[in-house]
Amino acid sequence: MTRKKITPTPLTPLGRAAIRRSLLTVLPDRIARGRLSRAHLAQPIVLRSVPVFLPGAPDALHGLRIAHLSDFHVGGLIPVERALEAIELAQVEQPDLVACTGDVVDLELAGCEPVFKALGRMKSRLGTLMVMGNHDHLEHAESVARLARRSGIRVLRDEVARLPSGPMVAGLDWTVGVRDAQKRLKAMLDGREELPPILLAHHPAAFRAAVQHGIPLTLSGHTHGLQVGITRGAGDQSRPAKGRALHDGLYHLGASSVFVTRGVGSWFPLRVNRPAEVAMLEVRVR
């Protein structure tokens, strides 16, 4: 059965996203005669190695190497080849676990199939896990999840996965804010004798809910590191999580930490001091 294509209108999230892409990406690039997108794609994807100290976390996390990929936004600005380059960069590092925190798709799912297949083929001891972001929900979320699963990716939609010979990992489907994350994480974890030590959530707002449940490590994306900064940006030392401004890198609150990746793709064809990245996290508990 062929899935009926959704025609975007300005009144739908997909339609609004299409308008934003036209204004922020297509129009400026046309005015610049393609120079913006060419320069943007010429910037290398960096490999960001980050040690994550989680004193008091379960010993099973010690030494765990996680390839954290997010925000490919495959579509009008980011070609499939760019996404595959990032996946290959991560694969060379031979991670124990691959974690994708959403927005593989930009607007339309069509054309993104090679990226999901490449993610599913990645070799790691514990496999590839994924949660979906807001852009994965724009056209048809069920189709995105189905394609990911058929490609060999374990998609977590408000559920907990127990990995063979590894830790439990919780995954939140796209959440719109702190209260939504709190409500859904509570529903997911209530009644469990053992809590997962890792949470995947596209929006870093979920970190506040993770702290309430004592989850040691949250992985998120969504922000793109804001894409533009005056300086090179924060290093990879953990900083206190003040307010809700969790944009780039490692933050802590109490015994819990969150890593927010800048991701691979972009909203608009410009990154200054916030390069596209593949993050390699090495967890240390002692």
C-alpha positions as CSV (number, residue, x, y, z in Angstrom):
1,M,0.0,0.0,0.0
2,T,1.4,3.4,-1.0
3,R,1.4,6.0,1.7
4,K,-0.5,9.1,0.6
5,K,1.7,12.1,0.4
6,I,0.8,15.0,2.7
7,T,0.6,18.3,0.9
8,P,1.9,21.0,3.2
9,T,-0.2,24.1,3.9
10,P,0.7,27.1,6.0
11,L,-1.7,25.9,8.8
12,T,0.2,22.6,9.4
13,P,3.6,22.1,11.2
14,L,5.0,20.8,7.9
15,G,3.7,23.8,6.0
16,R,5.2,26.2,8.6
17,A,8.5,24.4,8.5
18,A,8.5,24.6,4.7
19,I,8.0,28.4,4.9
20,R,10.9,28.7,7.4
21,R,13.2,26.8,5.1
22,S,12.2,29.0,2.1
23,L,12.9,32.2,4.1
24,L,16.0,31.1,6.1
25,T,17.7,28.8,3.6
26,V,16.4,29.0,0.0
27,L,16.0,32.7,-0.3
28,P,19.3,33.8,1.2
29,D,21.2,31.2,-0.8
30,R,19.6,32.3,-4.1
31,I,20.4,35.9,-3.3
32,A,24.0,34.8,-2.7
33,R,23.9,32.7,-5.9
34,G,24.6,29.4,-4.0
35,R,27.7,30.6,-2.3
36,L,26.2,30.2,1.2
37,S,25.3,26.5,0.8
38,R,28.6,25.7,-1.0
39,A,30.7,27.3,1.7
40,H,28.5,25.7,4.4
41,L,29.0,22.2,3.0
42,A,32.7,22.8,2.5
43,Q,33.1,23.1,6.3
44,P,34.3,19.7,7.7
45,I,32.3,17.7,10.2
46,V,34.4,17.5,13.4
47,L,34.8,14.5,15.7
48,R,34.2,15.7,19.2
49,S,35.7,13.4,21.9
50,V,34.1,14.0,25.3
51,P,34.9,12.3,28.6
52,V,31.8,12.1,30.7
53,F,32.4,11.7,34.5
54,L,29.4,10.1,36.3
55,P,30.5,9.4,39.9
56,G,28.1,7.1,41.6
57,A,26.5,5.8,38.4
58,P,26.2,2.0,37.8
59,D,29.5,0.3,37.2
60,A,28.1,-1.1,33.9
61,L,28.5,2.4,32.4
62,H,32.2,2.6,33.1
63,G,34.2,2.7,29.9
64,L,31.1,2.8,27.7
65,R,31.8,4.5,24.4
66,I,28.8,6.1,22.8
67,A,28.6,7.6,19.3
68,H,26.1,10.4,19.6
69,L,24.6,11.5,16.3
70,S,21.7,13.9,15.8
71,D,20.0,16.5,13.6
72,F,21.0,15.3,10.2
73,H,18.2,17.3,8.6
74,V,18.5,15.4,5.3
75,G,16.7,17.4,2.6
76,G,17.1,20.6,0.8
77,L,20.2,21.9,2.5
78,I,21.9,18.7,3.7
79,P,22.4,16.0,1.1
80,V,22.5,12.3,1.8
81,E,26.2,12.2,1.2
82,R,26.9,14.7,4.0
83,A,24.9,12.5,6.4
84,L,26.8,9.3,5.3
85,E,30.1,11.1,5.8
86,A,29.1,11.7,9.5
87,I,28.0,8.1,10.0
88,E,31.3,6.8,8.5
89,L,33.2,9.2,10.8
90,A,31.4,7.7,13.8
91,Q,31.9,4.1,12.6
92,V,35.7,4.5,12.4
93,E,35.7,5.1,16.2
94,Q,34.2,1.6,16.9
95,P,31.6,2.7,19.5
96,D,30.0,0.3,21.9
97,L,26.6,2.0,21.4
98,V,25.2,4.3,18.7
99,A,22.6,6.8,19.9
100,C,20.7,9.0,17.4
101,T,18.6,11.7,19.1
102,G,16.4,12.6,16.2
103,D,15.7,14.9,13.2
104,V,17.2,12.5,10.7
105,V,14.6,14.0,8.3
106,D,14.3,17.7,7.5
107,L,10.8,17.9,5.9
108,E,10.2,14.9,3.7
109,L,11.0,11.3,4.3
110,A,11.5,10.5,0.6
111,G,15.2,10.3,-0.2
112,C,16.3,9.7,3.4
113,E,16.3,5.9,3.1
114,P,20.1,5.5,2.6
115,V,20.8,7.4,5.8
116,F,18.5,5.1,7.9
117,K,20.1,2.0,6.2
118,A,23.6,3.3,7.0
119,L,22.6,3.9,10.6
120,G,21.1,0.5,10.9
121,R,24.3,-1.2,9.4
122,M,26.6,0.5,11.9
123,K,28.7,-2.1,13.8
124,S,28.6,-1.7,17.6
125,R,28.4,-4.1,20.5
126,L,25.1,-2.8,21.7
127,G,23.5,-1.7,18.4
128,T,21.9,1.5,17.3
129,L,19.1,3.3,19.2
130,M,17.0,6.2,18.1
131,V,14.4,8.7,19.3
132,M,12.5,10.9,17.0
133,G,12.6,14.7,16.9
134,N,10.1,17.4,15.9
135,H,11.2,17.3,12.2
136,D,10.8,13.5,12.1
137,H,7.1,14.1,13.1
138,L,6.4,16.7,10.4
139,E,5.3,14.6,7.5
140,H,4.4,11.1,8.9
141,A,6.0,10.0,12.1
142,E,4.8,6.4,11.8
143,S,6.5,6.0,8.4
144,V,9.8,7.4,9.8
145,A,9.7,4.9,12.7
146,R,8.8,2.1,10.4
147,L,11.6,2.8,8.0
148,A,14.1,3.1,10.9
149,R,13.1,-0.2,12.4
150,R,13.2,-2.0,9.0
151,S,16.7,-0.6,8.6
152,G,17.8,-2.3,11.9
153,I,17.5,0.6,14.2
154,R,15.8,0.2,17.6
155,V,13.4,3.1,17.9
156,L,12.3,4.1,21.4
157,R,9.0,6.0,21.7
158,D,8.4,6.5,25.4
159,E,9.9,3.2,26.3
160,V,12.8,1.5,28.0
161,A,15.2,-0.9,26.2
162,R,17.4,-3.4,28.1
163,L,20.5,-4.0,26.0
164,P,22.1,-7.4,26.0
165,S,25.1,-7.3,28.2
166,G,24.6,-3.6,28.6
167,P,22.6,-0.9,30.5
168,M,19.0,-0.1,30.2
169,V,18.3,3.0,28.0
170,A,15.1,5.0,28.1
171,G,13.9,7.0,25.0
172,L,11.4,9.8,24.9
173,D,9.6,10.5,21.7
174,W,9.4,14.2,20.7
175,T,8.4,16.3,23.6
176,V,7.4,20.0,23.4
177,G,8.8,21.2,26.8
178,V,9.7,20.4,30.4
179,R,6.1,19.6,31.6
180,D,5.5,17.3,28.7
181,A,8.8,15.5,29.4
182,Q,8.1,15.2,33.1
183,K,4.6,13.7,32.6
184,R,5.7,11.2,30.0
185,L,8.9,10.1,31.7
186,K,7.0,9.6,35.0
187,A,4.5,7.4,33.1
188,M,7.3,5.4,31.6
189,L,9.3,4.9,34.8
190,D,6.6,4.6,37.5
191,G,6.6,1.1,39.1
192,R,10.0,0.1,37.9
193,E,12.3,-1.4,40.5
194,E,15.4,-0.5,38.4
195,L,15.7,2.8,36.6
196,P,17.6,3.2,33.3
197,P,20.9,5.1,33.7
198,I,20.7,6.7,30.2
199,L,17.9,8.8,28.6
200,L,17.7,9.7,24.9
201,A,15.5,12.8,24.3
202,H,15.7,15.1,21.3
203,H,14.9,18.2,23.3
204,P,17.3,19.0,26.2
205,A,14.3,20.3,28.2
206,A,13.9,16.6,29.1
207,F,17.0,16.9,31.3
208,R,15.0,18.5,34.1
209,A,12.7,15.5,34.2
210,A,15.7,13.1,34.1
211,V,17.2,14.9,37.2
212,Q,14.0,14.4,39.1
213,H,14.2,10.6,38.5
214,G,18.0,10.4,39.2
215,I,19.0,9.4,35.7
216,P,22.7,9.9,35.5
217,L,23.1,10.7,31.7
218,T,20.8,12.3,29.2
219,L,21.7,12.7,25.5
220,S,20.0,15.4,23.4
221,G,20.3,17.5,20.3
222,H,17.8,19.9,18.7
223,T,19.7,23.2,19.4
224,H,22.4,22.8,16.7
225,G,24.6,24.7,19.2
226,L,22.7,27.8,18.0
227,Q,25.0,27.5,14.8
228,V,26.6,30.9,15.3
229,G,28.7,32.1,18.2
230,I,31.1,34.9,18.9
231,T,33.8,32.6,20.2
232,R,34.6,29.0,19.5
233,G,32.2,28.1,22.3
234,A,32.4,26.1,25.5
235,G,34.9,23.3,25.8
236,D,34.0,19.9,26.9
237,Q,34.3,20.5,30.6
238,S,31.0,20.0,32.4
239,R,29.2,23.2,33.4
240,P,26.4,23.8,35.9
241,A,22.9,23.7,34.2
242,K,21.6,27.1,34.9
243,G,18.1,27.9,33.9
244,R,17.0,26.2,30.6
245,A,19.8,27.5,28.4
246,L,21.3,24.1,27.5
247,H,22.6,24.7,24.0
248,D,26.0,23.0,23.5
249,G,28.1,20.5,25.3
250,L,28.1,19.0,28.7
251,Y,26.1,20.2,31.7
252,H,25.5,18.9,35.2
253,L,22.9,19.3,37.9
254,G,23.4,17.3,41.1
255,A,24.5,13.8,40.2
256,S,23.0,14.0,36.7
257,S,24.6,15.2,33.4
258,V,23.3,16.0,29.9
259,F,25.3,16.2,26.7
260,V,23.7,18.4,24.0
261,T,25.3,17.9,20.6
262,R,25.5,20.5,17.8
263,G,24.4,17.8,15.4
264,V,25.3,17.2,11.7
265,G,22.8,19.3,9.8
266,S,21.5,22.9,9.9
267,W,18.5,25.1,9.9
268,F,20.2,27.7,7.6
269,P,23.5,27.6,5.6
270,L,25.8,29.2,8.2
271,R,27.8,27.9,11.1
272,V,30.3,30.1,12.8
273,N,32.3,28.7,15.7
274,R,29.7,25.9,16.1
275,P,30.8,23.3,13.5
276,A,28.8,20.3,12.6
277,E,29.9,17.3,14.7
278,V,29.9,13.7,15.5
279,A,30.3,13.3,19.3
280,M,32.1,10.4,20.9
281,L,31.4,10.1,24.6
282,E,33.4,7.9,26.9
283,V,31.7,7.4,30.3
284,R,33.7,7.1,33.5
285,V,32.2,6.3,36.8
286,R,35.3,6.0,38.9
